[in-house]
Amino acid sequence: MHIFTEIVLILSVATVVSCFMRLLKQPLVVGYIISGIIVGPYFLNIVTNIEYMELFSKLGIAILLFIVGLSLKPDIIREVGKVSLVTGLGQVFFTSILGFLIMRLLGFDNVASMYSAIALTFSSTIIILKLLSDKGDLDKLYGKISIGFLLVQDIVATIILLVVSIWGSSKSNDEADFGLMALNGLAFFCALYLLSKYVIPKLSIFLAKSQESLFLFSITWGLGMAGLFYHLGFSFEIGALVAGVALSVSSFSQEISSRMKPLRDFFILLFFVVLGSQMVISSISSILIPAIILSLFILIGNPVIVIVLMNLIGHKSKTAFMAGLTVAQISEFSLILMSLGFSFGHLTQDVVSLVTLVGIITISGSTYLILYSDKIYAVVKPILGILELRNVDPGSEKSDNVQSYEMIIFGYDRTGYDFVKTAQNLNRKYLVVDFNPSSIQNLEKAGIPNNFGDAEDVSFLEEIKAAEAKIIISTIPDFKTNLGLVSYYHNHNPLGVIIVMSHDIKDAQKLYASGASFVVMPHYLGASFASQMLETHGTEISSFEKEKEQHLKYINEREKFTR
């Protein structure tokens, strides 16, 4: 079968299965793995061009890890806070120890037990972000703590992938060979650090002036670094991850991530399909009981570990319970780690299939646990007292109500300057979004809260929580951009205020019809203001001189900022 036909058939099956998963409120990753089982040798047997499919799946892994790396800024440990750090590291430690003991009791050897135990410790940041976003809980206390310790897990996973990469890539497993590769890796990381600190920020500012150039550079950098690491004897996975971390210091990392996500979604689909197609269904009877035992450990044991740790730190039972449910599944990192171990010859296909089956069970189960967590908490609340090792003062915990941006201003160089002054005068919590790298630099110098992004990108609007703002202001004159922004905001927040700009009367009418609260028309407002001056001052030249002085002062201030 031709590879093009094969991909079309695989995508068709994945689409049908994914639609079914949507009805069941399941993450698409479950649908992708099930699609792989369906198109695999035990059912439709569509996957015949194994080499091509594995190449595409590797591209998916590389892009996924590159995007993960973009979120792992060097100072992230300081940002996530003590609670997330202690809980994240504590959960990884206890889960890996208990997981190893369970695997040994189930009869697996030390290497398989070690890989599987580590794989069981990681939870899916992508899936949890989506579920918490759908529930509107990202800004609640447990949501922020959860995202914090998931990021800590990502850092631990990065280190483990690096160690496994060095271990598996070394031609012999003696200590000298391992140590030499570790030293080479350390030297290379130091060089990358210098690049990311002194070269990449300046280069990205230049490239960001053209979105096509920025996108092309991002792909080249990510895949190029993956290939370079592979050439140096490491795995391409760790190369892609490190490439993302190196770019994370850039002001445009969020925009790069947003641009790369559609590419990631396509290729990572093929990774999970290939993973599903390689599951050993014939040995399902031998791995089913271990899979159920391990799944129960993840679905129940992981939340219990987090609940106990958070209680010891001083959090209430409900916050601890809600946060605990977010670790009741394994992640993409888990499956990538097992795939890496298999490629190095450390694991058999049966062990990989076992962890993949655990992934299907836990991801499916935890989805419902998180979606219905409030109802579940009401049921289990009476027995949670057993896990409380410390009495927590009800007033000692911070409130769940974390304030979002009240005002988001798109575009600064135009009339955004005036709206920022207004936001500051009104003491509003505001954010300025601009697509011009030079403007971002100026905003950072002035200490103004800013973000580099595209107002037309829906995923970017979701990331900055635009729908939660009380006021949206767009100084962008493009009609298409403003129409999309008005439609998005009005559909998600019909009671919010959105002010946009237009230079055309018909366009302004369409914007009002779509839900705009007010449309600023600079030419007409300017003419209206000038005509009012005439009515007020008449022919008094002294009054016009005062107006001129004020106007010159204003535009000179603007010129200093945009220079």
N, C-alpha and C positions, 0 to 999 in steps of 0.2 A: 504494500500500500504506500502511495506517495505521502511524504511527510506533511504536505499541505492538507491533504484529505484527512489524514490522521488527526491533525490539530483541530480541524473543523468539527470532526466527530466528537473529539474529547470535549471541546468547548460546548457543543450541543448538549451532551450528557451532563456536564457540569452546570449548565444553565438550568436545566430541568430539575436536577437534584437541589440546586441552590434555592430555587423558587419554593420547593417543598420545605427546605430548611427554614426559609423566611416565615412560612406559615406556622412552623413549630417554634419560632422565635429563637432559632439556633444560630451561632456564628457560622459564617460561610466556610471557615476552615474545616468544620466537620463535614460539610457537603463536599468539599474538594477531596477529602480522603475517601469518603464513601464513593465518590465518582471514580476515583482511582481503582477501588476494588471492583466496581462494575465494569470498567473498560479493561481490567487486567485479564490474565490468562484463565481465571476460573469462571469468567462469565462471557463478556463480549469479545475478549482477546483483541482489542483494537490496537493496543500499544505494541507495535512491532519494530519501529525505528528507535530502539533503546538508546543508542548513542546520541542522537539528536535530542531526544527528550531529556536525557540526563544533562546535556549541555545547557538546555533552556532552564532546567531546574536549578543548575548551579548559578546561572545569571540571576534567577529569582532570589536565591540565598544571598548572593553578593549584594544585590540592591537593597534587600531587607536589612541586612546587617549594616550597610552603609548609612541607611536612614536612622537605624537605632543609634549608631555612633554619633550622628548629628545632634542627638538629644543629650549626649553624655558630656556636658561641658566639664572642664577640669575642676571647677569650683562647686560641682553639684553636691558633693558630700556636705559642704557647709550650708547649702540651700535646703536640703531635705530635712534637716533638723535631727535632734538627738533621738526622738521617738522613732522616726523612720529608720535611722541608722541602727539602733539597738534591735528593733523588731526585725528588720530585714536580715541582719547578720545572724541574730539568734534563731530565726526560723530556718535559715539555710543550714546552720550547724546541727540543730536537733533533728530536722527532717532527714538530712543526709546520714546521720548516725543510725536513726531508727530504720530508715529505708535500707541501709546496708545489712542490718541484722535480719530484717524481714526477707530480703533476697537470699541471704545465706540459709535461713531456715527453710526456704522454698527449694533449696538444693542447687542454687546457681554458684558458679565459681567466683573467686575474689574479683577478677577483672570485670566480669559482667555485673556483679553486685555493686562494684564501685561506680561504674558508668551509670547504671540504672538509678542508684541512690542519689547521685548528683543531679541526674535529669529530673527526678521527682521533686527537687527543691525549688525549681523555677516556675513562676507563674507568668501568664501572658499579659504583658503590659498593653499590647494593642487591643486585645479582647476586653480587658477590664476598663480601659479608657472608653471604649465604645459603649459598654453596658452602663457605666456610671454617667456618661454623657446622655444616654437615652433616658435614664432615670432623673436627670437633672441634679445629681449628687456630687459633681466634681468639686464644687465649692464648699461642700460640707466638711466638717472636721475629719470624719473617717475617710472621706474621699481623698482629701489632701494627704493624710497619713499613708493611705494605701498606695497612692501614686508615688509617694516618697520612697517607701520600702521596696516597691517594684523596681524603681530606678536603681536602688542599692543592689537588688538582685541582678539587674542588667550589668552592673559594674563587676560583680562577682563572676557572672557568666562570662564576661569578656576575659577576665584573668584566667579562668578555667579553660576557655577555648584556646588561649595562648599557650598554656602549659601542655594541654593535650596535643596541640599542633606541633610544639617542639618535641614532645615525647614520641609522637607517632611519625614525625618526619625524619627523626634521627636514624641513620643507617644502622646503628647498633644501639642497644639500650644501656650502654655503660655510662657511668657518671661523667666521664671526661667528654664524651660526645654531647651529652645533654647539656653540660655546663658551657661548652663552646658555643652551641646554638643559642643558649640563653644570653651569653655575652654579646653575640652578634646582634641578637634582637634588641638588647638594651641600647647598644650603640646606634642602631637604626632608629629607635624610638627617640633618642636624644636629638638626632638630626631632624626628625619629623617635627619635634617640639619647636625647634628653632625656626623651621619653615612656617609652621602654623602661627608663630608669634610675630615674625618680622616680615615675611614675604606674602603669605596667603591673604591677610587682611587687605593689603594694598592692591594685590592682583584682583581680588574679588570685587573691590570698589570699581575698578576699571571695567571688569567684565559685566557687572550688574547693570551697566548702562544699556546693554543689549540683552534681553531675556534669552534669546536664542544662544548667545555666546555663553551666558551663565549656565544654561542647561547643558550645553555641549561640554563645557569645562567640568561640570559636576560628574557627568557620566565618565568622561575620560579619566578624571582623577580617581574616582571610586574603583572602576574596573582596572585602571592602570596600576593602582597600588595593590589590588588583589593579585594581579598577574606578577607584579614585582616580588611580592612576598612568596608567592608560589615558586618563583625562580630561585629565591634565596633559600628554599628548603622548608618554608613554613606552609601552612594551608592558605588557600585563597580566601577562606572565610574570615580569618583573623586580619588579613590584609584589608578587606573591604571595611571591616569594623573600625580598624585604626584610621583608615582614610576618612571615615565619617567623623571620628573624634578630632582629627586634625582640622577639619573644616568647622567644627562646632563653635569655635571662637569667633567666627565671622559673623558680622551683623546680619548676613543674609542666609544664615543656616536654616531658618524657618521657611524662607521662600524656596530654597533649594529642596528641602524636604517635601514641601507641598507639590513642587513640580515633578519630583521623582515618584510620588506615590502611585499614579496610574500605571507607570512602567512596572513598579513593584508588584502591584495587584495582578497584572497579567502573568508575569514570570513566576511569582510565588505560587500561583494557582497550579502551574505545571509541576512545581516541586512537590506539592502535597498530592497531586494526582499520581505522580511517579511513586511516591512513598506508599500510597494506598495500593497501587498496582503490584507492588513488590511484597505485600503482606502474604505470609505463608498461611493460606486458609486451610491447607491440609493438616496443619498442626494446631488448629484452633482448639481441639479438645485438650491438648496438653498445656496450652497457655491461658485458657479461659479462667480456670480457678485462680492462678497467680494474678491475672489481670483484675479479677474482681477484688481480691484481697488488697492489692496495691491501690486500686481505685478507692476502696473504702478508707484506706489510710490517708489518701490525699483529700477526699471529700470530708472526712471527719477529723482525722489527726492533724492536718495542717491548720485548720481553723482553731482547734483546741490549743495548739502551740502558740499561735498569735494571741489568742484571748488571754492566756496565762501571762505571756510576756507583757502585754499592754496593761494588764491589771497590776502587775508588779511595778510598772512605771508610774501608774496612778490614773489610768483612764477608766471611765465608767463601763459597766458591762455591755451596754448597748453599742457604744462606740467600738469597743473591742470586738464584739460579735460581728458587727457589720464589716469591719476591716478584715476580720478573720475569714469571712466568706470569699473575699477577693483572691485568696491564695488556694482555693479549693479546686485547682486544675493545674495541669502542666502546660508549658508554653512552646512556642516555635523554637526557642533555644534548646529545649529538651530534645525535640525531634532532630534538630540540626546536630546536636552533640552525639546522639546515637548514630546518625548517618555518618558522621565523621569517624566515629569509632569503628563502624563497619568498613569504611573505605580503607582504614589502616590495618584491617585484619584483626582488630582486637575483639570484635563481637561477631556472633553468628546472626543470620537473618531472623532466626526465631526470637532472639532477644530484642532485636529492633522491632519486630512485629508485636511483641508483648508490650513494649512501651508505647507504640503507636495505638494499640487497642486501649491502653490506659488513657491515652490522650483523648480518644473519641469519647470514652465513658465520662471522664472528669470534666472535659470542656462542656459536654452536653448537660451533665448534672449541675455543674456550678452555675451555668447560665440561669437556670430556673431558681437556684438558691439565691442568686443576687437580685433577680427581677422581683422575687416575692419575699425578700429578706425581712420586710416589716411584719408581714403576717407570720413568718416562721419565728421571728423573735418573740412575738406575743405568745406563741405556743411553748417555746423552750425556755422562756425567761425564768420560770420557777426553778429549773434545774441548773441554771448557769451559776447559781451561788456556790455550787460545788467547786467551780474553777477559780473562785475569788480567794486568793491567798493573802490579799491585803484589803483592808477597808478603805474605800475611796470617798473622800469628801465630795458631796454632790456639787459643791461650788468651785471645786479646784480645777475643773476642766473648762477649756475655752469653748465659747459658743460655736454652734454649727453655722451660724449665719455670717458668712464671709462676704463682704461687699464686693460687687463686680464694678467694672467701669461704668460711671454714670453717663459719661459723654465720650464718644469716639469721633475724632475728626479725621477725615480722609483728605489728604493734600494740605501741605503747609505753605508752599511758596506763593500761593494765590491769597485768598482772603482767610486762609486758615490761621494766619498770624493774629487776626482780630479775634477769632473765636477762642484761641488759646488764652489771650488776655482776659476774655470774658470768663472762661472756665476758672482761671486763677483768681479773678476778682470774686467770683461766686463760691470759691473754695470747693469746686467740684473735682471728683476723682476722674481724670481724663486720660486719654491715650491718643497720640497722633500717629496716623498711618500714612506712609508716603512710599512712592515707587521710584523715587529719585535718590540714588546713592549719596549725592552731594547734600541733599536735604537731610538725610539721615545723619550724616557727619555733623552738620550744623546743629541739629536737634540734640545730639549727644553732647556736643560742646556746651550747649546752653542748659543742659540738665533737664530737658523736657522729655517726659515719658514718650517713647516712640517704638514703632515696629515697622520693619520693611516688609511690604506685602502688596498684593494685587486685590483691589476692591471687587474684581470680577471673579475671583477664585472663591467658590463656596466653601471649600474645605478650610481655606485660610480664615474666612469669616467665622466658621465654627470654632476654630482654634483660639481666636481672640474673643469668643463669646459675644459677637456683635449683637445677637438677638436679645441679650440680657441688658444691654445699655438702655438708659432712659431716653437719651438723645443721640441721634446720629446726624452728623453734618458732613456733607460732601462738597468740597470746593472744586471738584473735578468737573470740567465743562463738557466731557463726553456724554452724549445722550444715552448711548447703549449701556455704558457702565452705570450711570445713575439709575436707569430704568431697572436694571438687574438688581441693584442695591436696594431700591425702593420696594421692589416686589418681594425680595428675600426678607427684608426687615418687617414689612407690613404683614406678611404671611405668618411670621414667627412671633411678632409683637405688635398686634394691631392698636394697642393703647400707647405705644411709644411715639416720640416726636422725631421726624426725619426731615432735615432741611437739605436741599440739593441746589445745584446751580444749572442755569441754562441760558443760552444766548438767542434762543428761537422761541417765538410765541407758541407755535404748534407743539413743539417739544414740551414746553412748560405745561400745556393743557393735558398732554398725555401723561406727564409725570404726576399731575394732580389726580388724574383719573386712576392711576395705579396705586395711589395712597400717600403721596408726598404731603407733608404737613405745610411746607412752604417752599416755594421755588424762588431762589435769588436770581434776578436778571440784572447783572452789573450795569449794562449800558443804560437800561431804563431807570435804575435806581440812581445812577450818576446824574442823568439828565434831570430827574425829579429833584435831587438835592440841589443842583445848580439853579433850577427855576425857583426853588424856595428861597435861595440866597438872594436872588433878584427881588423877590417880593419883600424880603426882610430888610435888605440893605439899600435897595434902590440904586442910586448913582453915587453913594458915599464911598469914595475910593479908600478912605482910612479903614472902613470895615472890611473891605476886600483884602487890604494889606494884612490885617490880622488873620483872616482866614488862610491867606497864602502862607504866612509864617507857620501856622499850625500844621498846614498840609505838608510843607517842606520838612518840618521837624519829623513828621510821621514817616514820610517816604525815605528820609535819610536813615532813620532807625531800621527800616526794612532793608535798605541797601547794605547796611553793616552786617546784618544777619545772613543775608543770602550771598554775600561776597565770597 
